[in-house]
Amino acid sequence: MGMPLSEADLDEVSHIGSKRPTQPWLATRTGNNESLPLVVKLLRRQKRDEVVKAARSRRNVTSENITMTPAQKIYIYERLTKANQDLLREIRLRP
């Protein structure tokens, strides 16, 4: 995304979900269902804010230079609790 990110910036990295996703959007373009969402937890909030800002400014980021598999679009979301998701949804719907 045009910004440096090293192992020292990472706290935890893990996949979420099962290997057989029921959602079709989890399958890769090649039909392989092994592509799972990846959760990345950063050590510093400042670095997280930089990543989110960079992701918002570059909407068409792909995995082209990251993995050996065919390029896929990368989506970056903030991981929120159910209550915070509902609150954010309500705020967005307000005029």
MMTF fields as JSON, N, C-alpha, C and O atoms, coordinates in Angstrom:
{
  "mmtfVersion": "1.0.0",
  "mmtfProducer": "UNKNOWN",
  "numBonds": 379,
  "numAtoms": 380,
  "numGroups": 95,
  "numChains": 1,
  "numModels": 1,
  "chainsPerModel": [1],
  "groupsPerChain": [95],
  "chainIdList": ["A"],
  "bondAtomList": [4, 2, 8, 6, 12, 10, 16, 14, 20, 18, 24, 22, 28, 26, 32, 30, 36, 34, 40, 38, 44, 42, 48, 46, 52, 50, 56, 54, 60, 58, 64, 62, 68, 66, 72, 70, 76, 74, 80, 78, 84, 82, 88, 86, 92, 90, 96, 94, 100, 98, 104, 102, 108, 106, 112, 110, 116, 114, 120, 118, 124, 122, 128, 126, 132, 130, 136, 134, 140, 138, 144, 142, 148, 146, 152, 150, 156, 154, 160, 158, 164, 162, 168, 166, 172, 170, 176, 174, 180, 178, 184, 182, 188, 186, 192, 190, 196, 194, 200, 198, 204, 202, 208, 206, 212, 210, 216, 214, 220, 218, 224, 222, 228, 226, 232, 230, 236, 234, 240, 238, 244, 242, 248, 246, 252, 250, 256, 254, 260, 258, 264, 262, 268, 266, 272, 270, 276, 274, 280, 278, 284, 282, 288, 286, 292, 290, 296, 294, 300, 298, 304, 302, 308, 306, 312, 310, 316, 314, 320, 318, 324, 322, 328, 326, 332, 330, 336, 334, 340, 338, 344, 342, 348, 346, 352, 350, 356, 354, 360, 358, 364, 362, 368, 366, 372, 370, 376, 374],
  "bondOrderList": [1, 1, 1, 1, 1, 1, 1, 1, 1, 1, 1, 1, 1, 1, 1, 1, 1, 1, 1, 1, 1, 1, 1, 1, 1, 1, 1, 1, 1, 1, 1, 1, 1, 1, 1, 1, 1, 1, 1, 1, 1, 1, 1, 1, 1, 1, 1, 1, 1, 1, 1, 1, 1, 1, 1, 1, 1, 1, 1, 1, 1, 1, 1, 1, 1, 1, 1, 1, 1, 1, 1, 1, 1, 1, 1, 1, 1, 1, 1, 1, 1, 1, 1, 1, 1, 1, 1, 1, 1, 1, 1, 1, 1, 1],
  "groupList": [{"groupName": "MET", "atomNameList": ["N", "CA", "C", "O"], "elementList": ["N", "C", "C", "O"], "formalChargeList": [0, 0, 0, 0], "bondAtomList": [1, 0, 2, 1, 3, 2], "bondOrderList": [1, 1, 2], "singleLetterCode": "M", "chemCompType": "L-PEPTIDE LINKING"}, {"groupName": "GLY", "atomNameList": ["N", "CA", "C", "O"], "elementList": ["N", "C", "C", "O"], "formalChargeList": [0, 0, 0, 0], "bondAtomList": [1, 0, 2, 1, 3, 2], "bondOrderList": [1, 1, 2], "singleLetterCode": "G", "chemCompType": "PEPTIDE LINKING"}, {"groupName": "PRO", "atomNameList": ["N", "CA", "C", "O"], "elementList": ["N", "C", "C", "O"], "formalChargeList": [0, 0, 0, 0], "bondAtomList": [1, 0, 2, 1, 3, 2], "bondOrderList": [1, 1, 2], "singleLetterCode": "P", "chemCompType": "L-PEPTIDE LINKING"}, {"groupName": "LEU", "atomNameList": ["N", "CA", "C", "O"], "elementList": ["N", "C", "C", "O"], "formalChargeList": [0, 0, 0, 0], "bondAtomList": [1, 0, 2, 1, 3, 2], "bondOrderList": [1, 1, 2], "singleLetterCode": "L", "chemCompType": "L-PEPTIDE LINKING"}, {"groupName": "SER", "atomNameList": ["N", "CA", "C", "O"], "elementList": ["N", "C", "C", "O"], "formalChargeList": [0, 0, 0, 0], "bondAtomList": [1, 0, 2, 1, 3, 2], "bondOrderList": [1, 1, 2], "singleLetterCode": "S", "chemCompType": "L-PEPTIDE LINKING"}, {"groupName": "GLU", "atomNameList": ["N", "CA", "C", "O"], "elementList": ["N", "C", "C", "O"], "formalChargeList": [0, 0, 0, 0], "bondAtomList": [1, 0, 2, 1, 3, 2], "bondOrderList": [1, 1, 2], "singleLetterCode": "E", "chemCompType": "L-PEPTIDE LINKING"}, {"groupName": "ALA", "atomNameList": ["N", "CA", "C", "O"], "elementList": ["N", "C", "C", "O"], "formalChargeList": [0, 0, 0, 0], "bondAtomList": [1, 0, 2, 1, 3, 2], "bondOrderList": [1, 1, 2], "singleLetterCode": "A", "chemCompType": "L-PEPTIDE LINKING"}, {"groupName": "ASP", "atomNameList": ["N", "CA", "C", "O"], "elementList": ["N", "C", "C", "O"], "formalChargeList": [0, 0, 0, 0], "bondAtomList": [1, 0, 2, 1, 3, 2], "bondOrderList": [1, 1, 2], "singleLetterCode": "D", "chemCompType": "L-PEPTIDE LINKING"}, {"groupName": "VAL", "atomNameList": ["N", "CA", "C", "O"], "elementList": ["N", "C", "C", "O"], "formalChargeList": [0, 0, 0, 0], "bondAtomList": [1, 0, 2, 1, 3, 2], "bondOrderList": [1, 1, 2], "singleLetterCode": "V", "chemCompType": "L-PEPTIDE LINKING"}, {"groupName": "HIS", "atomNameList": ["N", "CA", "C", "O"], "elementList": ["N", "C", "C", "O"], "formalChargeList": [0, 0, 0, 0], "bondAtomList": [1, 0, 2, 1, 3, 2], "bondOrderList": [1, 1, 2], "singleLetterCode": "H", "chemCompType": "L-PEPTIDE LINKING"}, {"groupName": "ILE", "atomNameList": ["N", "CA", "C", "O"], "elementList": ["N", "C", "C", "O"], "formalChargeList": [0, 0, 0, 0], "bondAtomList": [1, 0, 2, 1, 3, 2], "bondOrderList": [1, 1, 2], "singleLetterCode": "I", "chemCompType": "L-PEPTIDE LINKING"}, {"groupName": "LYS", "atomNameList": ["N", "CA", "C", "O"], "elementList": ["N", "C", "C", "O"], "formalChargeList": [0, 0, 0, 0], "bondAtomList": [1, 0, 2, 1, 3, 2], "bondOrderList": [1, 1, 2], "singleLetterCode": "K", "chemCompType": "L-PEPTIDE LINKING"}, {"groupName": "ARG", "atomNameList": ["N", "CA", "C", "O"], "elementList": ["N", "C", "C", "O"], "formalChargeList": [0, 0, 0, 0], "bondAtomList": [1, 0, 2, 1, 3, 2], "bondOrderList": [1, 1, 2], "singleLetterCode": "R", "chemCompType": "L-PEPTIDE LINKING"}, {"groupName": "THR", "atomNameList": ["N", "CA", "C", "O"], "elementList": ["N", "C", "C", "O"], "formalChargeList": [0, 0, 0, 0], "bondAtomList": [1, 0, 2, 1, 3, 2], "bondOrderList": [1, 1, 2], "singleLetterCode": "T", "chemCompType": "L-PEPTIDE LINKING"}, {"groupName": "GLN", "atomNameList": ["N", "CA", "C", "O"], "elementList": ["N", "C", "C", "O"], "formalChargeList": [0, 0, 0, 0], "bondAtomList": [1, 0, 2, 1, 3, 2], "bondOrderList": [1, 1, 2], "singleLetterCode": "Q", "chemCompType": "L-PEPTIDE LINKING"}, {"groupName": "TRP", "atomNameList": ["N", "CA", "C", "O"], "elementList": ["N", "C", "C", "O"], "formalChargeList": [0, 0, 0, 0], "bondAtomList": [1, 0, 2, 1, 3, 2], "bondOrderList": [1, 1, 2], "singleLetterCode": "W", "chemCompType": "L-PEPTIDE LINKING"}, {"groupName": "ASN", "atomNameList": ["N", "CA", "C", "O"], "elementList": ["N", "C", "C", "O"], "formalChargeList": [0, 0, 0, 0], "bondAtomList": [1, 0, 2, 1, 3, 2], "bondOrderList": [1, 1, 2], "singleLetterCode": "N", "chemCompType": "L-PEPTIDE LINKING"}, {"groupName": "TYR", "atomNameList": ["N", "CA", "C", "O"], "elementList": ["N", "C", "C", "O"], "formalChargeList": [0, 0, 0, 0], "bondAtomList": [1, 0, 2, 1, 3, 2], "bondOrderList": [1, 1, 2], "singleLetterCode": "Y", "chemCompType": "L-PEPTIDE LINKING"}],
  "groupTypeList": [0, 1, 0, 2, 3, 4, 5, 6, 7, 3, 7, 5, 8, 4, 9, 10, 1, 4, 11, 12, 2, 13, 14, 2, 15, 3, 6, 13, 12, 13, 1, 16, 16, 5, 4, 3, 2, 3, 8, 8, 11, 3, 3, 12, 12, 14, 11, 12, 7, 5, 8, 8, 11, 6, 6, 12, 4, 12, 12, 16, 8, 13, 4, 5, 16, 10, 13, 0, 13, 2, 6, 14, 11, 10, 17, 10, 17, 5, 12, 3, 13, 11, 6, 16, 14, 7, 3, 3, 12, 5, 10, 12, 3, 12, 2],
  "groupIdList": [1, 2, 3, 4, 5, 6, 7, 8, 9, 10, 11, 12, 13, 14, 15, 16, 17, 18, 19, 20, 21, 22, 23, 24, 25, 26, 27, 28, 29, 30, 31, 32, 33, 34, 35, 36, 37, 38, 39, 40, 41, 42, 43, 44, 45, 46, 47, 48, 49, 50, 51, 52, 53, 54, 55, 56, 57, 58, 59, 60, 61, 62, 63, 64, 65, 66, 67, 68, 69, 70, 71, 72, 73, 74, 75, 76, 77, 78, 79, 80, 81, 82, 83, 84, 85, 86, 87, 88, 89, 90, 91, 92, 93, 94, 95],
  "secStructList": [7, 7, 1, 7, 7, 7, 4, 4, 4, 3, 3, 3, 3, 3, 3, 7, 1, 7, 1, 1, 7, 1, 1, 4, 4, 4, 1, 7, 6, 6, 1, 7, 6, 6, 7, 7, 7, 3, 3, 3, 3, 3, 1, 7, 2, 2, 2, 2, 2, 2, 2, 2, 2, 2, 2, 2, 2, 7, 6, 6, 7, 5, 1, 6, 6, 6, 7, 1, 1, 7, 7, 7, 5, 7, 7, 7, 7, 7, 7, 7, 7, 2, 2, 2, 2, 2, 2, 2, 2, 2, 2, 2, 2, 7, 7],
  "xCoordList": [0.812, 0.0, 0.853, 0.352, 2.116, 2.979, 3.497, 3.919, 3.469, 3.994, 4.742, 4.355, 5.801, 6.565, 5.833, 5.231, 5.892, 5.306, 6.231, 6.436, 6.791, 7.743, 7.172, 6.124, 7.856, 7.43, 7.384, 6.583, 8.232, 8.264, 6.99, 6.695, 6.236, 4.976, 3.802, 2.752, 3.973, 2.873, 2.814, 3.835, 1.59, 1.369, 0.891, 1.409, -0.108, -0.691, -1.241, -1.8, -1.082, -1.625, -2.269, -1.628, -3.54, -4.217, -5.316, -5.837, -5.656, -6.79, -8.041, -7.977, -9.18, -10.438, -11.342, -11.23, -12.234, -13.171, -12.7, -11.645, -13.514, -13.195, -12.596, -12.651, -12.027, -11.411, -12.446, -12.117, -13.684, -14.761, -15.769, -16.785, -15.501, -16.394, -17.75, -17.852, -18.778, -20.115, -20.385, -21.299, -19.597, -19.769, -18.97, -17.769, -19.62, -18.902, -17.802, -16.87, -17.872, -16.849, -15.524, -14.519, -15.484, -14.222, -13.409, -12.214, -14.043, -13.327, -12.46, -12.829, -11.322, -10.444, -10.964, -11.896, -10.363, -10.783, -10.622, -11.346, -9.693, -9.436, -10.392, -10.316, -11.298, -12.233, -11.699, -12.375, -10.532, -9.942, -10.526, -10.451, -11.108, -11.747, -10.781, -11.226, -9.49, -8.512, -8.224, -7.519, -8.748, -8.504, -9.391, -10.617, -8.774, -9.509, -9.144, -8.034, -10.078, -9.743, -8.586, -8.458, -7.766, -6.591, -6.785, -7.109, -6.583, -6.689, -5.276, -4.478, -4.975, -3.652, -3.831, -4.534, -3.193, -3.243, -1.883, -0.855, -1.887, -0.644, -0.352, -1.262, 0.912, 1.313, 0.92, 0.516, 1.04, 0.772, -0.451, -0.626, -1.283, -2.485, -2.121, -2.834, -1.036, -0.598, -0.33, -0.718, 0.321, 0.615, -0.683, -0.829, -1.624, -2.923, -3.647, -4.217, -3.621, -4.26, -3.613, -4.304, -2.294, -1.587, -2.003, -2.203, -2.137, -2.541, -3.952, -4.212, -4.867, -6.255, -6.309, -7.029, -5.56, -5.53, -4.977, -5.514, -3.902, -3.31, -4.279, -4.367, -5.001, -5.963, -7.114, -7.586, -7.562, -8.663, -8.239, -9.05, -6.985, -6.527, -6.187, -6.113, -5.983, -5.685, -6.744, -6.568, -7.821, -8.968, -8.721, -9.391, -7.789, -7.594, -6.305, -5.537, -6.059, -4.864, -5.078, -6.132, -4.062, -4.155, -2.984, -2.034, -3.069, -2.024, -0.912, -0.112, -0.859, 0.065, 1.523, 2.197, 2.013, 3.416, 3.609, 4.703, 2.562, 2.638, 2.711, 3.511, 1.889, 1.823, 2.151, 2.226, 2.341, 2.637, 1.361, 1.432, 0.2, -1.071, -1.542, -0.983, -2.563, -3.085, -3.522, -4.002, -3.352, -3.657, -5.132, -6.011, -5.383, -6.737, -6.816, -5.824, -7.981, -8.179, -8.088, -8.584, -7.452, -7.313, -8.293, -8.349, -9.061, -10.003, -9.515, -9.08, -9.589, -9.166, -10.356, -10.927, -10.715, -11.826, -11.326, -10.397, -11.949, -11.665, -12.514, -13.699, -11.924, -12.638, -13.354, -12.723, -14.683, -15.491, -16.356, -16.702, -16.701, -17.654, -19.026, -19.24, -19.943, -21.299, -21.953, -22.595, -21.797, -22.396, -21.821, -22.565, -20.511, -19.887, -20.255, -20.366, -20.448, -20.907, -22.294, -22.556, -23.184, -24.536, -24.514, -25.245, -23.675, -23.549, -23.042, -23.574, -22.027, -21.489, -22.547, -22.663, -23.316, -24.384, -25.427, -25.87, -25.818, -26.803, -26.28, -27.024, -25.024, -24.433, -24.396, -24.67, -24.062, -24.009, -25.369, -25.47, -26.44, -27.789, -28.419, -29.431, -27.838, -28.389, -28.167, -27.127, -29.172, -29.041, -28.08, -27.868],
  "yCoordList": [-1.194, 0.0, 1.254, 2.356, 1.086, 2.238, 2.732, 3.883, 1.879, 2.27, 1.094, -0.057, 1.368, 0.272, -0.362, 0.33, -1.689, -2.445, -3.619, -4.452, -3.692, -4.758, -5.708, -5.437, -6.814, -7.775, -7.144, -7.55, -6.159, -5.485, -4.679, -4.343, -4.366, -3.629, -4.535, -4.056, -5.84, -6.786, -7.37, -7.711, -7.474, -8.136, -9.557, -10.504, -9.7, -11.01, -11.053, -10.069, -12.185, -12.393, -13.768, -14.756, -13.846, -15.139, -15.13, -14.078, -16.323, -16.494, -16.669, -17.173, -16.255, -16.514, -17.286, -17.18, -18.059, -18.835, -20.267, -20.663, -21.028, -22.434, -22.595, -21.676, -23.756, -24.001, -24.215, -24.138, -24.482, -24.644, -23.517, -23.706, -22.37, -21.238, -21.427, -22.005, -20.936, -20.986, -19.731, -19.712, -18.686, -17.456, -17.543, -17.809, -17.323, -17.429, -16.399, -16.63, -15.259, -14.228, -14.637, -13.961, -15.741, -16.191, -17.042, -17.247, -17.533, -18.353, -17.466, -16.333, -17.979, -17.205, -17.26, -18.005, -16.479, -16.445, -17.802, -18.115, -18.596, -19.886, -20.959, -22.107, -20.597, -21.577, -22.307, -23.191, -21.969, -22.602, -21.973, -20.756, -22.776, -22.261, -22.133, -22.044, -22.12, -22.032, -20.6, -20.387, -19.62, -18.226, -17.822, -17.815, -17.487, -17.099, -15.676, -15.217, -14.978, -13.638, -13.692, -14.643, -12.682, -12.596, -11.426, -10.315, -11.686, -10.634, -10.25, -11.102, -8.965, -8.462, -7.462, -6.462, -7.734, -6.835, -6.161, -6.829, -4.832, -4.069, -3.649, -3.521, -3.442, -3.068, -1.644, -1.372, -0.739, 0.674, 1.166, 0.864, 1.92, 2.48, 3.441, 3.514, 4.167, 5.107, 4.374, 4.855, 3.23, 2.449, 1.918, 1.899, 1.488, 1.013, 2.134, 1.917, 3.325, 4.468, 4.782, 5.147, 4.642, 4.864, 3.84, 4.186, 2.574, 1.508, 1.765, 1.653, 2.111, 2.379, 3.579, 3.546, 4.63, 5.819, 5.487, 5.939, 4.696, 4.3, 3.439, 3.573, 2.563, 1.693, 2.5, 2.203, 3.51, 4.34, 5.166, 5.428, 5.572, 6.381, 5.529, 6.047, 4.241, 3.315, 2.22, 1.16, 2.475, 1.564, 0.267, -0.731, 0.252, -0.914, -1.655, -1.978, -1.927, -2.648, -4.14, -4.687, -4.797, -6.236, -6.955, -6.328, -8.266, -9.098, -9.412, -10.32, -8.689, -8.957, -9.11, -10.048, -8.219, -8.27, -8.927, -8.879, -9.532, -10.118, -11.635, -12.235, -12.265, -13.725, -14.245, -13.482, -15.539, -16.18, -16.607, -17.076, -16.453, -16.827, -15.704, -14.608, -15.961, -14.9, -13.695, -13.843, -12.517, -11.287, -11.221, -11.489, -10.859, -10.676, -9.308, -8.806, -8.722, -7.43, -7.622, -8.611, -6.673, -6.714, -5.717, -4.557, -6.186, -5.343, -5.19, -6.157, -3.971, -3.718, -3.162, -2.132, -3.874, -3.468, -3.378, -4.084, -2.505, -2.479, -3.579, -3.704, -4.357, -5.451, -4.895, -4.527, -4.843, -4.253, -5.305, -6.325, -5.042, -5.907, -5.696, -4.714, -6.599, -6.5, -5.186, -4.521, -4.808, -3.565, -2.356, -1.443, -2.334, -1.217, -1.201, -0.13, -2.384, -2.437, -1.812, -1.037, -2.156, -1.61, -0.095, 0.637, 0.367, 1.801, 2.534, 3.585, 1.99, 2.598, 2.639, 3.639, 1.567, 1.513, 2.6, 3.282, 2.757, 3.788, 5.189, 6.028, 5.441, 6.754, 7.041, 8.165, 6.046, 6.245, 6.505, 7.193, 5.961, 6.127, 7.452, 7.841, 8.158, 9.447, 10.499, 10.525, 11.373, 12.417, 13.504, 14.445],
  "zCoordList": [0.0, 0.0, 0.0, 0.223, -0.246, -0.335, 0.999, 1.114, 2.007, 3.312, 3.927, 3.725, 4.671, 5.26, 6.433, 7.255, 6.5, 7.602, 7.856, 6.973, 9.052, 9.355, 10.396, 10.983, 10.622, 11.64, 13.017, 13.859, 13.256, 14.555, 14.807, 15.954, 13.764, 13.908, 14.252, 14.681, 14.068, 14.225, 15.635, 16.233, 16.144, 17.423, 17.185, 17.777, 16.308, 16.049, 14.631, 14.147, 13.97, 12.635, 12.619, 12.979, 12.201, 12.175, 11.119, 10.751, 10.643, 9.737, 10.575, 11.696, 10.035, 10.717, 9.783, 8.562, 10.361, 9.561, 9.391, 9.885, 8.677, 8.435, 7.05, 6.233, 6.785, 5.483, 4.386, 3.202, 4.764, 3.795, 3.994, 4.663, 3.43, 3.655, 2.99, 1.907, 3.649, 3.067, 2.244, 1.42, 2.465, 1.709, 0.415, 0.449, -0.724, -2.006, -2.169, -2.939, -1.468, -1.625, -1.019, -1.243, -0.245, 0.33, -0.644, -0.437, -1.694, -2.67, -3.547, -3.854, -3.942, -4.819, -6.248, -6.551, -7.11, -8.515, -9.19, -10.134, -8.72, -9.356, -8.857, -9.295, -7.937, -7.415, -6.198, -5.673, -5.745, -4.578, -3.323, -3.156, -2.436, -1.232, -0.065, 1.079, -0.307, 0.771, 1.196, 2.182, 0.484, 0.825, 1.997, 1.88, 3.117, 4.316, 4.711, 4.443, 5.349, 5.833, 6.824, 7.596, 6.792, 7.652, 8.608, 8.187, 9.897, 10.903, 11.312, 11.706, 11.214, 11.576, 12.71, 12.562, 13.838, 14.983, 15.097, 15.213, 15.064, 15.131, 16.571, 17.389, 16.862, 18.213, 18.572, 19.703, 17.614, 17.909, 17.144, 15.963, 17.831, 17.214, 16.086, 15.085, 16.234, 15.205, 13.888, 12.823, 13.952, 12.743, 12.133, 10.911, 12.974, 12.493, 11.754, 10.684, 12.33, 11.684, 10.34, 9.389, 10.255, 8.986, 7.944, 6.779, 8.353, 7.424, 6.915, 5.717, 7.823, 7.42, 6.477, 5.479, 6.779, 5.923, 4.537, 3.525, 4.493, 3.213, 2.413, 1.193, 3.087, 2.407, 1.82, 0.723, 2.54, 2.044, 0.833, -0.055, 0.797, -0.33, -1.555, -2.669, -1.355, -2.462, -2.49, -1.888, -3.178, -3.174, -3.952, -3.688, -4.895, -5.759, -5.438, -6.344, -4.169, -3.753, -4.006, -3.682, -4.591, -4.842, -4.188, -3.718, -4.168, -3.579, -4.583, -4.355, -5.659, -6.763, -6.309, -6.733, -5.467, -5.042, -3.677, -3.114, -3.15, -1.807, -1.853, -1.135, -2.685, -2.732, -4.127, -5.09, -4.213, -5.489, -6.215, -7.351, -5.582, -6.192, -7.109, -7.078, -7.926, -8.787, -7.955, -6.831, -8.516, -7.789, -7.413, -8.231, -6.156, -5.654, -4.993, -4.463, -5.026, -4.381, -2.867, -2.327, -2.194, -0.743, -0.142, -0.55, 0.829, 1.549, 2.978, 3.603, 3.49, 4.862, 5.624, 5.265, 6.689, 7.55, 8.977, 9.369, 9.747, 11.165, 11.804, 11.498, 12.67, 13.314, 14.543, 15.534, 14.458, 15.514, 16.195, 15.598, 17.455, 18.148, 17.52, 16.809, 17.776, 17.229, 17.662, 16.85, 18.924, 19.423, 18.698, 18.34, 18.475, 17.768, 16.287, 15.691, 15.683, 14.297, 14.176, 13.256, 15.117, 15.106, 15.306, 14.638, 16.225, 16.476, 15.23, 14.87, 14.579, 13.365, 12.265, 11.556, 12.119, 11.114, 11.38, 10.456, 12.655, 13.01, 12.692, 12.183, 12.987, 12.728, 11.23, 10.809, 10.43, 8.977, 8.375, 7.36, 8.987, 8.456, 8.836, 8.254, 9.807, 10.216, 9.136, 8.477, 8.967, 7.931, 8.323, 7.558]
}
